[in-house]
Amino acid sequence: MRTRLLGFTAAVILAVLGVMSPAAQAAVPAVDAHTCTDVGKGSVEYNSATGLWTCIGGKYDGEPID
């Protein structure tokens, strides 16, 4: 009986964490190219190692461009 209860509790916790993860990522404001260059005074550069556009310098240094 304890094993079933423990398994059920673990499944519920993992399900709740799985639902909350995308919501937490969506809550973080994304930096776009305009915000990086005009507001943050940085530049937008392509990082071939990661395959992502990144803001370099300024207020949003190191932030990925969305």
N, C-alpha and C positions, 0 to 999 in steps of 0.2 A: 504494500500500500504506500509506503514512504517513497519507493522508487517512482511510482506513477505520479505522485504529488510533486516530487522534485522535477520530473520530466515535464509535467504540465506547466509548472512555474517557470522553468527555463524557456519553454516554447513561448509563453506569453511575454516574457521579458524581451526575448529576441524579436518577436513580432512588433512590440512597441518601439524598440530601438530602430528597427527597419523602417517603420513609418515616419519616425521623427527625423531621420537623417536627411532626406531630400528637403524637408521643410526648413531645417537649419541652414542648408546650403543656399536655399532660395532667399533667405533673410539677409544674407550678406550682399551689400550693394556692389554691383559689378562696375569695373572701370572700362569705359569705352575709349576709343582713340581720341575723340574730341576732348574728353575730360582730361586725359593724360597730357595732351599737348597744350591746350589752351588754358585750362584751369590749373593743372599741376606743374606746368612749365617743364615737361619732360619730352622724350621722344619715343616713338613706337618702333621697336625692332623685332625681327623674326629670330627666334632661337631655334636653330636647326637640330639641336640635341633633344629638345622636348617637343618640337613641332608646334610650338605656340607663339603667338605674338605677345610681346611683353613691353610694359612701360619701363623705360630706362631713364633714371634721373628724375629730379623734381619731387613733388609731394607723394606720388604713387610709385616710387622706384621699386621694381621687382614684381609689381602686380600684373597678373595675366590680363590680357585684353579680351573682353567678352564681345 
